[in-house]
Amino acid sequence: MDDIDRFNEDAATWDDDPDHVERARSVAGLVRQTIALGEDTHALEIGGGTGLLARALVDDLGTVVVTDVAPGMVEAARGALDDPAYAGWEARVYDIEHDPLPDERFDLVLGQLALHHMGDVATVVRRCAELLRPEGWVALVDLDHDPRGDFHASVHDFHGHDGFDRGSVLQWLEEAGLTDVAVIDAGTVTKEVGSSEQEFPLFLAIGRLPAT
């Protein structure tokens, strides 16, 4: 089963997992502390699944486009966005790595645990930067480098990345033409590995497109 099939299968019950909800709330809190947001902020969530991260920022954003490559996740996101609290929001099937870039531009491009499922991550970061309005921000959360591959040890046919070296992520942000770049601690995610639970550290990578 590949990633898309697996996420399609999990989509209907994704939001029922309290760990998923709490992680989104925690990451949203860090994004809120780090980047100035407001009711005029137009945001894009990449690899957004059901849009949990963006929805956790509903009081801090204006309009949002939630995207994912898994149609099942996008369908679940659309169901969640039917709530009047998300008026003007939408969900689309979209592959940030391979699909043509839309004409639309955003004040914020955010993602949570999406990069490690992608191939050429440096290109993905650059494409995220290309979707920004002047002075817009990229905010991407993912796993620190997991040299033994424990996080995905139980996932059959996982072909993504076992986390990332923070120095490499910082370099990708800079090469994408972003300023005010930083890669900071973003808490941990707990996962059962073998017969015990293990904590895996997360980072938040941010960068801003200059005004000119």
Buried (B, 14 or more C-beta within 10 A) or exposed (E): EEBBEBBBEBBBEBBEEEEBBEBBBBBBBBBBEBBEBEEEBBBBBBBBBBBBBBBBBBEBBBBBBBBBBBEBBBBBBBBBBEEEEBEEBBBBBBBBBEEEEEEEBBBBBBBBBBBBBBEEBBBBBBBBBEBBBEBBBBBBBBBBBBEEEBBBBEEEEBEBBBBBEBEEBBBBBEEBEBEEBEBEEBBBBEBEBEEEEBEBBBBBBBBBBEEE
